[in-house]
Amino acid sequence: MKKLLFLILLLLITANLFSTPAIASWYTADKKNALTANGEIFDNNALSAAHKTLTFGSIVKVSYGDKSVQVRINDRGPYIEGRDIDLTPKAAKELGIYDIGVAQVDIEVISEPEKPETKYLNGNETGWYTLQIGSYTNTKNAYAVYNSIKEAGLKPSVEIVSDGLIRISVKYVQSYRLESVMKTLDEIGITEPLVKGEANPYN
């Protein structure tokens, strides 16, 4: 009996070591065939999620009470302050937080691929890259980032994406300039842009 209690206690301690408290919500696309940050078509019925930093293709276990669901990271977000992970409607329903909308959960990274799983072209194949700086809900903040990039001698690009988010990128960076552009961004405090392969604009 003591051995059984010890094993149960050990399992609980181990679980706590690898799980992290987080605030979860759910989201959906505002238009048909909308793309996730890794280039896949957003699917309400997929068990997937958005996270700010985890590698695309990571499998994450999300637990709420006695329920849990495993989701695959294929998008970036959430962009609302205080939230850590955005689930698809299907994942939220399986977890039991769909009607609540926002809930405190525990997340555990089950696996993380060596290379991001993305539908975008490999930059090494084309010699061109796009550096996605970030998406902003606050126009003033977006303008400040845009202006700082422009003053640094680069050419920022602005897109309005889902829910009025303002996405700022530096597009069409050739491979021989990638290191210097990254260094310039780092000097103005932009240290981790999302680097994506880009199609050759001259083809």
N, CA and C atoms as an extended XYZ file, in Angstrom:
609
Properties=species:S:1:pos:R:3:atomname:S:1:resname:S:1:resid:I:1 pbc="F F F"
N         0.831       -1.207        0.000 N   MET     1
C         0.000        0.000        0.000 CA  MET     1
C         0.868        1.262        0.000 C   MET     1
N         1.924        1.237        0.851 N   LYS     2
C         2.823        2.383        0.915 CA  LYS     2
C         3.532        2.591       -0.421 C   LYS     2
N         3.889        1.460       -1.060 N   LYS     3
C         4.566        1.543       -2.353 CA  LYS     3
C         3.652        2.167       -3.399 C   LYS     3
N         2.357        1.793       -3.368 N   LEU     4
C         1.387        2.334       -4.315 CA  LEU     4
C         1.216        3.832       -4.104 C   LEU     4
N         1.102        4.251       -2.837 N   LEU     5
C         0.961        5.676       -2.532 CA  LEU     5
C         2.187        6.459       -2.985 C   LEU     5
N         3.360        5.851       -2.808 N   PHE     6
C         4.603        6.498       -3.231 CA  PHE     6
C         4.624        6.698       -4.746 C   PHE     6
N         4.183        5.667       -5.489 N   LEU     7
C         4.164        5.759       -6.948 CA  LEU     7
C         3.187        6.828       -7.426 C   LEU     7
N         2.025        6.902       -6.764 N   ILE     8
C         1.030        7.923       -7.125 CA  ILE     8
C         1.588        9.316       -6.866 C   ILE     8
N         2.235        9.475       -5.707 N   LEU     9
C         2.836       10.765       -5.358 CA  LEU     9
C         3.927       11.141       -6.355 C   LEU     9
N         4.731       10.151       -6.754 N   LEU    10
C         5.808       10.391       -7.716 CA  LEU    10
C         5.248       10.834       -9.060 C   LEU    10
N         4.155       10.196       -9.481 N   LEU    11
C         3.519       10.560      -10.746 CA  LEU    11
C         2.981       11.981      -10.701 C   LEU    11
N         2.381       12.354       -9.567 N   LEU    12
C         1.839       13.707       -9.422 CA  LEU    12
C         2.945       14.749       -9.455 C   LEU    12
N         4.049       14.455       -8.772 N   ILE    13
C         5.183       15.388       -8.750 CA  ILE    13
C         5.773       15.532      -10.141 C   ILE    13
N         5.935       14.400      -10.833 N   THR    14
C         6.495       14.418      -12.193 CA  THR    14
C         5.608       15.207      -13.133 C   THR    14
N         4.295       15.020      -13.020 N   ALA    15
C         3.357       15.744      -13.879 CA  ALA    15
C         3.477       17.242      -13.653 C   ALA    15
N         3.614       17.645      -12.382 N   ASN    16
C         3.717       19.067      -12.072 CA  ASN    16
C         5.005       19.680      -12.590 C   ASN    16
N         6.073       18.856      -12.688 N   LEU    17
C         7.350       19.360      -13.179 CA  LEU    17
C         7.275       19.737      -14.649 C   LEU    17
N         6.448       19.025      -15.406 N   PHE    18
C         6.422       19.218      -16.849 CA  PHE    18
C         5.219       20.025      -17.333 C   PHE    18
N         4.238       20.272      -16.482 N   SER    19
C         3.079       21.057      -16.891 CA  SER    19
C         3.200       22.480      -16.371 C   SER    19
N         2.605       23.400      -17.107 N   THR    20
C         2.694       24.817      -16.774 CA  THR    20
C         1.300       25.423      -16.749 C   THR    20
N         0.950       26.175      -15.705 N   PRO    21
C        -0.346       26.859      -15.693 CA  PRO    21
C        -0.407       27.889      -16.820 C   PRO    21
N        -1.551       28.010      -17.449 N   ALA    22
C        -1.699       28.938      -18.573 CA  ALA    22
C        -3.155       29.367      -18.693 C   ALA    22
N        -3.359       30.457      -19.419 N   ILE    23
C        -4.709       30.924      -19.716 CA  ILE    23
C        -5.024       30.572      -21.165 C   ILE    23
N        -6.090       29.800      -21.345 N   ALA    24
C        -6.481       29.346      -22.681 CA  ALA    24
C        -7.779       30.005      -23.118 C   ALA    24
N        -7.896       30.211      -24.413 N   SER    25
C        -9.135       30.701      -25.014 CA  SER    25
C        -9.293       29.973      -26.342 C   SER    25
N       -10.357       30.274      -27.071 N   TRP    26
C       -10.501       29.660      -28.388 CA  TRP    26
C       -10.777       30.743      -29.422 C   TRP    26
N       -10.472       30.430      -30.674 N   TYR    27
C       -10.633       31.411      -31.740 CA  TYR    27
C       -11.072       30.725      -33.019 C   TYR    27
N       -11.506       31.526      -33.979 N   THR    28
C       -11.900       30.991      -35.273 CA  THR    28
C       -11.482       31.973      -36.357 C   THR    28
N       -11.485       31.535      -37.596 N   ALA    29
C       -11.086       32.404      -38.707 CA  ALA    29
C       -12.245       33.313      -39.093 C   ALA    29
N       -11.906       34.510      -39.577 N   ASP    30
C       -12.948       35.463      -39.952 CA  ASP    30
C       -13.329       35.362      -41.427 C   ASP    30
N       -12.664       34.454      -42.152 N   LYS    31
C       -13.008       34.273      -43.558 CA  LYS    31
C       -12.666       32.858      -43.993 C   LYS    31
N       -13.263       32.414      -45.073 N   LYS    32
C       -13.037       31.067      -45.586 CA  LYS    32
C       -11.607       30.940      -46.116 C   LYS    32
N       -11.012       29.779      -45.865 N   ASN    33
C        -9.654       29.469      -46.333 CA  ASN    33
C        -8.589       30.411      -45.771 C   ASN    33
N        -8.851       30.964      -44.592 N   ALA    34
C        -7.831       31.792      -43.930 CA  ALA    34
C        -6.635       30.917      -43.579 C   ALA    34
N        -5.443       31.500      -43.650 N   LEU    35
C        -4.223       30.745      -43.387 CA  LEU    35
C        -3.731       30.961      -41.963 C   LEU    35
N        -3.191       29.902      -41.384 N   THR    36
C        -2.515       30.018      -40.100 CA  THR    36
C        -1.110       30.579      -40.346 C   THR    36
N        -0.392       30.864      -39.271 N   ALA    37
C         0.933       31.478      -39.409 CA  ALA    37
C         1.943       30.564      -40.096 C   ALA    37
N         1.688       29.249      -40.094 N   ASN    38
C         2.634       28.349      -40.772 CA  ASN    38
C         2.162       27.985      -42.181 C   ASN    38
N         1.117       28.687      -42.666 N   GLY    39
C         0.698       28.525      -44.053 CA  GLY    39
C        -0.367       27.482      -44.304 C   GLY    39
N        -0.903       26.855      -43.264 N   GLU    40
C        -1.968       25.873      -43.440 CA  GLU    40
C        -3.327       26.573      -43.448 C   GLU    40
N        -4.333       25.929      -44.031 N   ILE    41
C        -5.690       26.481      -43.997 CA  ILE    41
C        -6.286       26.222      -42.621 C   ILE    41
N        -6.788       27.285      -41.991 N   PHE    42
C        -7.365       27.142      -40.657 CA  PHE    42
C        -8.574       26.219      -40.705 C   PHE    42
N        -8.647       25.286      -39.750 N   ASP    43
C        -9.720       24.294      -39.717 CA  ASP    43
C       -10.357       24.292      -38.333 C   ASP    43
N       -11.628       24.704      -38.269 N   ASN    44
C       -12.353       24.717      -36.994 CA  ASN    44
C       -12.418       23.341      -36.345 C   ASN    44
N       -12.374       22.294      -37.173 N   ASN    45
C       -12.550       20.930      -36.675 CA  ASN    45
C       -11.235       20.194      -36.440 C   ASN    45
N       -10.136       20.910      -36.539 N   ALA    46
C        -8.833       20.291      -36.267 CA  ALA    46
C        -8.479       20.476      -34.795 C   ALA    46
N        -7.683       19.565      -34.268 N   LEU    47
C        -7.177       19.713      -32.905 CA  LEU    47
C        -5.841       20.443      -32.992 C   LEU    47
N        -5.924       21.749      -33.144 N   SER    48
C        -4.722       22.565      -33.288 CA  SER    48
C        -4.852       23.811      -32.421 C   SER    48
N        -3.768       24.597      -32.375 N   ALA    49
C        -3.761       25.755      -31.484 CA  ALA    49
C        -2.729       26.776      -31.925 C   ALA    49
N        -2.874       27.974      -31.382 N   ALA    50
C        -1.917       29.054      -31.612 CA  ALA    50
C        -1.136       29.306      -30.327 C   ALA    50
N         0.168       29.502      -30.479 N   HIS    51
C         1.041       29.808      -29.343 CA  HIS    51
C         2.081       30.811      -29.820 C   HIS    51
N         2.540       31.675      -28.929 N   LYS    52
C         3.443       32.754      -29.347 CA  LYS    52
C         4.837       32.271      -29.720 C   LYS    52
N         5.328       31.218      -29.095 N   THR    53
C         6.742       30.866      -29.277 CA  THR    53
C         7.028       29.413      -29.639 C   THR    53
N         6.154       28.478      -29.331 N   LEU    54
C         6.456       27.068      -29.581 CA  LEU    54
C         6.637       26.785      -31.070 C   LEU    54
N         7.539       25.876      -31.383 N   THR    55
C         7.830       25.512      -32.766 CA  THR    55
C         6.586       24.948      -33.450 C   THR    55
N         6.353       25.366      -34.701 N   PHE    56
C         5.233       24.818      -35.455 CA  PHE    56
C         5.379       23.299      -35.558 C   PHE    56
N         4.296       22.596      -35.245 N   GLY    57
C         4.323       21.141      -35.261 CA  GLY    57
C         4.459       20.536      -33.873 C   GLY    57
N         4.691       21.375      -32.867 N   SER    58
C         4.771       20.877      -31.489 CA  SER    58
C         3.423       20.300      -31.066 C   SER    58
N         3.467       19.213      -30.307 N   ILE    59
C         2.255       18.615      -29.753 CA  ILE    59
C         2.174       18.996      -28.278 C   ILE    59
N         1.046       19.590      -27.901 N   VAL    60
C         0.874       20.100      -26.542 CA  VAL    60
C        -0.363       19.467      -25.910 C   VAL    60
N        -0.207       18.990      -24.695 N   LYS    61
C        -1.346       18.474      -23.933 CA  LYS    61
C        -1.908       19.604      -23.086 C   LYS    61
N        -3.193       19.883      -23.253 N   VAL    62
C        -3.862       20.937      -22.493 CA  VAL    62
C        -4.872       20.266      -21.560 C   VAL    62
N        -4.782       20.558      -20.264 N   SER    63
C        -5.651       19.916      -19.274 CA  SER    63
C        -6.509       20.949      -18.560 C   SER    63
N        -7.775       20.567      -18.339 N   TYR    64
C        -8.719       21.424      -17.617 CA  TYR    64
C        -9.583       20.518      -16.748 C   TYR    64
N        -9.364       20.582      -15.436 N   GLY    65
C       -10.082       19.673      -14.548 CA  GLY    65
C        -9.698       18.237      -14.859 C   GLY    65
N       -10.708       17.393      -15.102 N   ASP    66
C       -10.432       15.988      -15.407 CA  ASP    66
C       -10.394       15.717      -16.909 C   ASP    66
N       -10.396       16.784      -17.710 N   LYS    67
C       -10.365       16.617      -19.162 CA  LYS    67
C        -9.039       17.105      -19.728 C   LYS    67
N        -8.641       16.501      -20.835 N   SER    68
C        -7.422       16.949      -21.509 CA  SER    68
C        -7.556       16.700      -23.005 C   SER    68
N        -6.774       17.439      -23.781 N   VAL    69
C        -6.769       17.287      -25.227 CA  VAL    69
C        -5.357       17.574      -25.723 C   VAL    69
N        -4.939       16.842      -26.747 N   GLN    70
C        -3.635       17.095      -27.352 CA  GLN    70
C        -3.840       17.878      -28.640 C   GLN    70
N        -3.120       18.990      -28.763 N   VAL    71
C        -3.262       19.852      -29.933 CA  VAL    71
C        -1.903       20.054      -30.596 C   VAL    71
N        -1.953       20.392      -31.867 N   ARG    72
C        -0.733       20.649      -32.641 CA  ARG    72
C        -0.622       22.148      -32.887 C   ARG    72
N         0.535       22.719      -32.621 N   ILE    73
C         0.738       24.155      -32.797 CA  ILE    73
C         0.991       24.468      -34.275 C   ILE    73
N         0.097       25.284      -34.865 N   ASN    74
C         0.281       25.664      -36.272 CA  ASN    74
C        -0.005       27.144      -36.517 C   ASN    74
N        -0.137       27.915      -35.424 N   ASP    75
C        -0.468       29.328      -35.584 CA  ASP    75
C         0.190       30.136      -34.469 C   ASP    75
N         0.207       31.462      -34.631 N   ARG    76
C         0.755       32.354      -33.614 CA  ARG    76
C        -0.375       33.117      -32.930 C   ARG    76
N        -0.184       33.410      -31.667 N   GLY    77
C        -1.181       34.078      -30.855 CA  GLY    77
C        -1.207       33.401      -29.493 C   GLY    77
N        -2.165       33.737      -28.649 N   PRO    78
C        -3.156       34.804      -28.807 CA  PRO    78
C        -2.530       36.183      -28.613 C   PRO    78
N        -3.191       37.200      -29.167 N   TYR    79
C        -2.663       38.555      -29.108 CA  TYR    79
C        -3.404       39.429      -28.101 C   TYR    79
N        -4.207       38.792      -27.262 N   ILE    80
C        -4.863       39.502      -26.161 CA  ILE    80
C        -4.020       39.307      -24.910 C   ILE    80
N        -3.683       40.395      -24.264 N   GLU    81
C        -2.791       40.347      -23.105 CA  GLU    81
C        -3.322       39.402      -22.030 C   GLU    81
N        -2.422       38.602      -21.484 N   GLY    82
C        -2.784       37.699      -20.401 CA  GLY    82
C        -3.169       36.306      -20.847 C   GLY    82
N        -3.317       36.098      -22.148 N   ARG    83
C        -3.670       34.772      -22.658 CA  ARG    83
C        -2.433       34.094      -23.244 C   ARG    83
N        -2.386       32.758      -23.115 N   ASP    84
C        -1.184       32.019      -23.485 CA  ASP    84
C        -1.356       31.086      -24.675 C   ASP    84
N        -2.560       30.551      -24.862 N   ILE    85
C        -2.781       29.594      -25.946 CA  ILE    85
C        -4.207       29.742      -26.460 C   ILE    85
N        -4.354       29.714      -27.784 N   ASP    86
C        -5.657       29.808      -28.442 CA  ASP    86
C        -5.981       28.466      -29.088 C   ASP    86
N        -7.122       27.899      -28.754 N   LEU    87
C        -7.529       26.600      -29.283 CA  LEU    87
C        -8.546       26.760      -30.407 C   LEU    87
N        -8.635       25.758      -31.254 N   THR    88
C        -9.713       25.727      -32.237 CA  THR    88
C       -11.024       25.429      -31.502 C   THR    88
N       -12.175       25.714      -32.129 N   PRO    89
C       -13.456       25.390      -31.489 CA  PRO    89
C       -13.573       23.918      -31.089 C   PRO    89
N       -13.096       23.016      -31.959 N   LYS    90
C       -13.190       21.585      -31.637 CA  LYS    90
C       -12.377       21.240      -30.394 C   LYS    90
N       -11.158       21.768      -30.308 N   ALA    91
C       -10.312       21.490      -29.149 CA  ALA    91
C       -10.934       22.066      -27.878 C   ALA    91
N       -11.507       23.265      -27.990 N   ALA    92
C       -12.142       23.900      -26.829 CA  ALA    92
C       -13.347       23.095      -26.347 C   ALA    92
N       -14.109       22.537      -27.285 N   LYS    93
C       -15.274       21.723      -26.916 CA  LYS    93
C       -14.843       20.439      -26.227 C   LYS    93
N       -13.805       19.791      -26.760 N   GLU    94
C       -13.328       18.548      -26.145 CA  GLU    94
C       -12.769       18.802      -24.747 C   GLU    94
N       -12.192       19.991      -24.558 N   LEU    95
C       -11.614       20.328      -23.261 CA  LEU    95
C       -12.672       20.806      -22.272 C   LEU    95
N       -13.826       21.233      -22.801 N   GLY    96
C       -14.908       21.692      -21.936 CA  GLY    96
C       -14.864       23.171      -21.599 C   GLY    96
N       -14.163       23.976      -22.437 N   ILE    97
C       -14.096       25.416      -22.152 CA  ILE    97
C       -14.764       26.249      -23.246 C   ILE    97
N       -15.438       25.589      -24.180 N   TYR    98
C       -16.032       26.323      -25.304 CA  TYR    98
C       -17.049       27.356      -24.820 C   TYR    98
N       -17.942       26.948      -23.927 N   ASP    99
C       -18.979       27.862      -23.438 CA  ASP    99
C       -18.417       28.916      -22.486 C   ASP    99
N       -17.347       28.568      -21.779 N   ILE   100
C       -16.721       29.519      -20.851 CA  ILE   100
C       -15.964       30.591      -21.632 C   ILE   100
N       -15.262       30.155      -22.673 N   GLY   101
C       -14.509       31.088      -23.511 CA  GLY   101
C       -13.055       31.221      -23.115 C   GLY   101
N       -12.811       31.495      -21.843 N   VAL   102
C       -11.449       31.662      -21.324 CA  VAL   102
C       -11.345       30.893      -20.011 C   VAL   102
N       -10.247       30.154      -19.829 N   ALA   103
C       -10.100       29.360      -18.605 CA  ALA   103
C        -8.629       29.146      -18.278 C   ALA   103
N        -8.365       28.932      -16.992 N   GLN   104
C        -7.004       28.567      -16.588 CA  GLN   104
C        -6.828       27.071      -16.785 C   GLN   104
N        -5.751       26.702      -17.458 N   VAL   105
C        -5.481       25.302      -17.787 CA  VAL   105
C        -4.037       24.980      -17.420 C   VAL   105
N        -3.666       23.741      -17.643 N   ASP   106
C        -2.263       23.334      -17.557 CA  ASP   106
C        -1.836       22.864      -18.937 C   ASP   106
N        -0.655       23.292      -19.371 N   ILE   107
C        -0.158       22.844      -20.667 CA  ILE   107
C         1.164       22.106      -20.484 C   ILE   107
N         1.334       21.083      -21.298 N   GLU   108
C         2.547       20.266      -21.250 CA  GLU   108
C         2.991       19.973      -22.677 C   GLU   108
N         4.235       20.278      -22.997 N   VAL   109
C         4.763       20.003      -24.334 CA  VAL   109
C         5.104       18.519      -24.422 C   VAL   109
N         4.392       17.804      -25.284 N   ILE   110
C         4.615       16.368      -25.461 CA  ILE   110
C         5.785       16.120      -26.403 C   ILE   110
N         5.827       16.881      -27.490 N   SER   111
C         6.927       16.738      -28.452 CA  SER   111
C         7.110       18.047      -29.202 C   SER   111
N         8.332       18.277      -29.656 N   GLU   112
C         8.654       19.483      -30.411 CA  GLU   112
C         9.598       19.095      -31.547 C   GLU   112
N         9.220       19.349      -32.803 N   PRO   113
C        10.056       18.922      -33.934 CA  PRO   113
C        11.360       19.705      -34.014 C   PRO   113
N        12.366       19.091      -34.636 N   GLU   114
C        13.647       19.776      -34.813 CA  GLU   114
C        13.510       20.954      -35.768 C   GLU   114
N        12.668       20.775      -36.800 N   LYS   115
C        12.419       21.849      -37.755 CA  LYS   115
C        10.935       22.191      -37.746 C   LYS   115
N        10.584       23.474      -37.877 N   PRO   116
C         9.166       23.858      -37.895 CA  PRO   116
C         8.412       23.195      -39.043 C   PRO   116
N         7.191       22.742      -38.774 N   GLU   117
C         6.339       22.183      -39.818 CA  GLU   117
C         5.579       23.342      -40.461 C   GLU   117
N         5.942       23.680      -41.682 N   THR   118
C         5.369       24.846      -42.337 CA  THR   118
C         5.107       24.575      -43.807 C   THR   118
N         4.074       25.214      -44.340 N   LYS   119
C         3.734       25.098      -45.754 CA  LYS   119
C         4.482       26.123      -46.599 C   LYS   119
N         5.150       27.058      -45.927 N   TYR   120
C         5.864       28.083      -46.678 CA  TYR   120
C         7.110       27.497      -47.317 C   TYR   120
N         7.534       28.127      -48.388 N   LEU   121
C         8.731       27.678      -49.082 CA  LEU   121
C         9.946       27.780      -48.182 C   LEU   121
N        10.864       26.879      -48.376 N   ASN   122
C        12.151       26.972      -47.697 CA  ASN   122
C        12.949       28.090      -48.353 C   ASN   122
N        13.366       29.069      -47.570 N   GLY   123
C        14.080       30.211      -48.124 CA  GLY   123
C        15.325       29.809      -48.882 C   GLY   123
N        15.956       28.707      -48.454 N   ASN   124
C        17.175       28.264      -49.129 CA  ASN   124
C        16.905       27.824      -50.565 C   ASN   124
N        15.658       27.468      -50.868 N   GLU   125
C        15.324       27.031      -52.218 CA  GLU   125
C        15.179       28.211      -53.173 C   GLU   125
N        14.767       29.356      -52.662 N   THR   126
C        14.489       30.508      -53.518 CA  THR   126
C        15.488       31.640      -53.331 C   THR   126
N        16.148       31.673      -52.170 N   GLY   127
C        17.070       32.764      -51.884 CA  GLY   127
C        16.392       34.012      -51.356 C   GLY   127
N        15.085       33.906      -51.026 N   TRP   128
C        14.324       35.061      -50.544 CA  TRP   128
C        13.617       34.713      -49.236 C   TRP   128
N        13.484       35.732      -48.379 N   TYR   129
C        12.835       35.543      -47.084 CA  TYR   129
C        11.879       36.698      -46.780 C   TYR   129
N        10.894       36.397      -45.923 N   THR   130
C        10.086       37.427      -45.278 CA  THR   130
C        10.304       37.305      -43.779 C   THR   130
N        10.528       38.426      -43.121 N   LEU   131
C        10.694       38.451      -41.669 CA  LEU   131
C         9.432       39.056      -41.068 C   LEU   131
N         8.624       38.207      -40.446 N   GLN   132
C         7.387       38.686      -39.828 CA  GLN   132
C         7.709       39.206      -38.432 C   GLN   132
N         7.492       40.496      -38.228 N   ILE   133
C         7.878       41.145      -36.976 CA  ILE   133
C         6.863       40.886      -35.876 C   ILE   133
N         5.582       41.033      -36.189 N   GLY   134
C         4.555       40.813      -35.180 CA  GLY   134
C         3.205       41.312      -35.644 C   GLY   134
N         2.169       40.998      -34.861 N   SER   135
C         0.813       41.468      -35.132 CA  SER   135
C         0.326       42.249      -33.920 C   SER   135
N        -0.343       43.360      -34.176 N   TYR   136
C        -0.669       44.294      -33.102 CA  TYR   136
C        -2.148       44.688      -33.150 C   TYR   136
N        -2.747       44.800      -31.972 N   THR   137
C        -4.124       45.277      -31.881 CA  THR   137
C        -4.162       46.790      -31.684 C   THR   137
N        -3.084       47.328      -31.149 N   ASN   138
C        -3.013       48.755      -30.853 CA  ASN   138
C        -2.325       49.492      -32.004 C   ASN   138
N        -3.053       50.404      -32.637 N   THR   139
C        -2.521       51.134      -33.797 CA  THR   139
C        -1.279       51.940      -33.436 C   THR   139
N        -1.287       52.541      -32.259 N   LYS   140
C        -0.148       53.356      -31.826 CA  LYS   140
C         1.113       52.509      -31.697 C   LYS   140
N         0.968       51.320      -31.111 N   ASN   141
C         2.119       50.422      -30.964 CA  ASN   141
C         2.629       49.959      -32.327 C   ASN   141
N         1.682       49.639      -33.216 N   ALA   142
C         2.059       49.190      -34.560 CA  ALA   142
C         2.827       50.286      -35.299 C   ALA   142
N         2.351       51.521      -35.172 N   TYR   143
C         3.019       52.640      -35.848 CA  TYR   143
C         4.426       52.848      -35.293 C   TYR   143
N         4.577       52.688      -33.970 N   ALA   144
C         5.890       52.872      -33.346 CA  ALA   144
C         6.889       51.843      -33.876 C   ALA   144
N         6.441       50.589      -34.010 N   VAL   145
C         7.312       49.536      -34.541 CA  VAL   145
C         7.638       49.809      -36.006 C   VAL   145
N         6.605       50.158      -36.772 N   TYR   146
C         6.793       50.476      -38.197 CA  TYR   146
C         7.816       51.601      -38.370 C   TYR   146
N         7.657       52.643      -37.571 N   ASN   147
C         8.526       53.815      -37.687 CA  ASN   147
C         9.970       53.492      -37.305 C   ASN   147
N        10.144       52.672      -36.260 N   SER   148
C        11.503       52.328      -35.825 CA  SER   148
C        12.222       51.495      -36.887 C   SER   148
N        11.481       50.614      -37.565 N   ILE   149
C        12.074       49.804      -38.632 CA  ILE   149
C        12.457       50.693      -39.814 C   ILE   149
N        11.569       51.620      -40.145 N   LYS   150
C        11.827       52.528      -41.265 CA  LYS   150
C        13.033       53.421      -40.978 C   LYS   150
N        13.117       53.934      -39.751 N   GLU   151
C        14.236       54.799      -39.376 CA  GLU   151
C        15.564       54.042      -39.359 C   GLU   151
N        15.483       52.711      -39.208 N   ALA   152
C        16.698       51.889      -39.214 CA  ALA   152
C        17.186       51.603      -40.636 C   ALA   152
N        16.438       52.104      -41.632 N   GLY   153
C        16.860       51.951      -43.014 CA  GLY   153
C        16.257       50.769      -43.740 C   GLY   153
N        15.267       50.108      -43.123 N   LEU   154
C        14.605       48.974      -43.759 CA  LEU   154
C        13.235       49.399      -44.285 C   LEU   154
N        12.611       48.515      -45.056 N   LYS   155
C        11.308       48.833      -45.644 CA  LYS   155
C        10.229       47.921      -45.050 C   LYS   155
N         9.532       48.392      -44.016 N   PRO   156
C         8.486       47.570      -43.406 CA  PRO   156
C         7.233       47.495      -44.278 C   PRO   156
N         6.536       46.378      -44.171 N   SER   157
C         5.283       46.165      -44.892 CA  SER   157
C         4.160       46.010      -43.876 C   SER   157
N         2.981       46.547      -44.188 N   VAL   158
C         1.842       46.500      -43.267 CA  VAL   158
C         0.676       45.768      -43.916 C   VAL   158
N         0.065       44.838      -43.165 N   GLU   159
C        -1.136       44.136      -43.621 CA  GLU   159
C        -2.175       44.171      -42.510 C   GLU   159
N        -3.431       44.289      -42.887 N   ILE   160
C        -4.525       44.159      -41.927 CA  ILE   160
C        -5.040       42.728      -42.043 C   ILE   160
N        -4.908       41.962      -40.953 N   VAL   161
C        -5.309       40.554      -40.981 CA  VAL   161
C        -6.564       40.374      -40.137 C   VAL   161
N        -6.869       39.144      -39.716 N   SER   162
C        -8.118       38.838      -39.025 CA  SER   162
C        -8.320       39.685      -37.776 C   SER   162
N        -9.586       40.044      -37.538 N   ASP   163
C        -9.996       40.809      -36.356 CA  ASP   163
C        -9.297       42.162      -36.255 C   ASP   163
N        -8.906       42.716      -37.400 N   GLY   164
C        -8.299       44.038      -37.391 CA  GLY   164
C        -6.865       44.078      -36.918 C   GLY   164
N        -6.232       42.918      -36.764 N   LEU   165
C        -4.830       42.893      -36.348 CA  LEU   165
C        -3.956       43.533      -37.419 C   LEU   165
N        -2.962       44.277      -36.977 N   ILE   166
C        -2.030       44.932      -37.894 CA  ILE   166
C        -0.732       44.131      -37.889 C   ILE   166
N        -0.417       43.510      -39.013 N   ARG   167
C         0.790       42.684      -39.110 CA  ARG   167
C         1.893       43.468      -39.811 C   ARG   167
N         3.063       43.484      -39.202 N   ILE   168
C         4.210       44.193      -39.769 CA  ILE   168
C         5.299       43.188      -40.131 C   ILE   168
N         5.816       43.304      -41.341 N   SER   169
C         6.853       42.400      -41.831 CA  SER   169
C         7.910       43.195      -42.588 C   SER   169
N         9.045       42.557      -42.791 N   VAL   170
C        10.043       43.053      -43.738 CA  VAL   170
C        10.121       41.992      -44.824 C   VAL   170
N         9.642       42.337      -46.017 N   LYS   171
C         9.492       41.337      -47.076 CA  LYS   171
C        10.636       41.374      -48.086 C   LYS   171
N        10.753       40.253      -48.793 N   TYR   172
C        11.683       40.105      -49.914 CA  TYR   172
C        13.122       40.466      -49.538 C   TYR   172
N        13.599       39.760      -48.526 N   VAL   173
C        14.995       39.904      -48.106 CA  VAL   173
C        15.794       38.782      -48.764 C   VAL   173
N        16.785       39.139      -49.566 N   GLN   174
C        17.609       38.117      -50.206 CA  GLN   174
C        18.551       37.480      -49.188 C   GLN   174
N        18.933       36.235      -49.466 N   SER   175
C        19.697       35.451      -48.498 CA  SER   175
C        20.999       36.132      -48.084 C   SER   175
N        21.662       36.821      -49.023 N   TYR   176
C        22.941       37.442      -48.681 CA  TYR   176
C        22.759       38.640      -47.738 C   TYR   176
N        21.510       39.162      -47.631 N   ARG   177
C        21.226       40.294      -46.746 CA  ARG   177
C        20.593       39.865      -45.425 C   ARG   177
N        20.231       38.592      -45.318 N   LEU   178
C        19.456       38.141      -44.160 CA  LEU   178
C        20.165       38.432      -42.843 C   LEU   178
N        21.433       38.092      -42.756 N   GLU   179
C        22.173       38.283      -41.505 CA  GLU   179
C        22.245       39.757      -41.115 C   GLU   179
N        22.505       40.636      -42.085 N   SER   180
C        22.627       42.062      -41.765 CA  SER   180
C        21.273       42.664      -41.377 C   SER   180
N        20.198       42.207      -42.029 N   VAL   181
C        18.858       42.698      -41.677 CA  VAL   181
C        18.484       42.241      -40.272 C   VAL   181
N        18.780       40.981      -39.951 N   MET   182
C        18.511       40.467      -38.604 CA  MET   182
C        19.292       41.265      -37.560 C   MET   182
N        20.533       41.613      -37.885 N   LYS   183
C        21.364       42.392      -36.963 CA  LYS   183
C        20.777       43.786      -36.752 C   LYS   183
N        20.311       44.399      -37.833 N   THR   184
C        19.694       45.727      -37.737 CA  THR   184
C        18.449       45.682      -36.857 C   THR   184
N        17.622       44.658      -37.055 N   LEU   185
C        16.418       44.511      -36.235 CA  LEU   185
C        16.780       44.301      -34.769 C   LEU   185
N        17.806       43.504      -34.534 N   ASP   186
C        18.242       43.239      -33.160 CA  ASP   186
C        18.689       44.529      -32.474 C   ASP   186
N        19.324       45.406      -33.226 N   GLU   187
C        19.821       46.669      -32.665 CA  GLU   187
C        18.688       47.600      -32.235 C   GLU   187
N        17.501       47.424      -32.822 N   ILE   188
C        16.366       48.267      -32.417 CA  ILE   188
C        15.388       47.501      -31.516 C   ILE   188
N        15.862       46.361      -30.997 N   GLY   189
C        15.079       45.636      -29.998 CA  GLY   189
C        14.155       44.570      -30.531 C   GLY   189
N        14.235       44.268      -31.831 N   ILE   190
C        13.408       43.206      -32.414 CA  ILE   190
C        14.303       41.984      -32.568 C   ILE   190
N        14.200       41.065      -31.612 N   THR   191
C        15.186       39.986      -31.512 CA  THR   191
C        14.736       38.654      -32.099 C   THR   191
N        13.427       38.424      -32.229 N   GLU   192
C        12.965       37.110      -32.679 CA  GLU   192
C        11.874       37.216      -33.742 C   GLU   192
N        12.176       37.790      -34.906 N   PRO   193
C        11.170       37.801      -35.971 CA  PRO   193
C        10.941       36.389      -36.487 C   PRO   193
N         9.736       36.139      -37.002 N   LEU   194
C         9.429       34.843      -37.609 CA  LEU   194
C         9.963       34.860      -39.035 C   LEU   194
N        10.958       34.018      -39.313 N   VAL   195
C        11.606       33.994      -40.628 CA  VAL   195
C        10.934       32.944      -41.503 C   VAL   195
N        10.422       33.376      -42.657 N   LYS   196
C         9.720       32.473      -43.566 CA  LYS   196
C        10.337       32.557      -44.954 C   LYS   196
N        10.419       31.419      -45.623 N   GLY   197
C        10.852       31.424      -47.007 CA  GLY   197
C         9.841       32.160      -47.868 C   GLY   197
N        10.314       32.838      -48.874 N   GLU   198
C         9.449       33.641      -49.742 CA  GLU   198
C         9.692       33.262      -51.198 C   GLU   198
N         8.637       33.325      -52.002 N   ALA   199
C         8.788       33.052      -53.428 CA  ALA   199
C         9.622       34.146      -54.087 C   ALA   199
N        10.345       33.780      -55.123 N   ASN   200
C        11.142       34.748      -55.868 CA  ASN   200
C        10.208       35.750      -56.551 C   ASN   200
N        10.300       37.042      -56.220 N   PRO   201
C         9.368       38.029      -56.783 CA  PRO   201
C         9.560       38.259      -58.278 C   PRO   201
N        10.666       37.765      -58.835 N   TYR   202
C        10.944       37.997      -60.250 CA  TYR   202
C        10.539       36.822      -61.134 C   TYR   202
N         9.987       35.760      -60.505 N   ASN   203
C         9.534       34.608      -61.299 CA  ASN   203
C         8.072       34.772      -61.691 C   ASN   203
